[in-house]
């Protein structure tokens, strides 16, 4: 194992989000595969949450742009802008 891996794992509190792929593999090789699996699942979960949060922001941006464009045309034309 690289010395960096040992130094990170030997300190008291480990921030699991900061572990690299090599450090996760080090844990798996030492019989702590359940920890490695939990870390990898947490990474996947955070990626999914990021994508969903970004999608929600896109929806809000679309409605905001629709309101902006509706505000710049006459009232009789608003339904054509929103469709």
Secondary structure, DSSP 4 states (H G I P E B T S, - for coil): --HHHHHHHHSSS--GGG--HHHHHHHHHTT-HHHHHHHHHHHHHHHHHHHHHHHHHHHHHHHHHHHHHHTTS-GGGHHHHH-
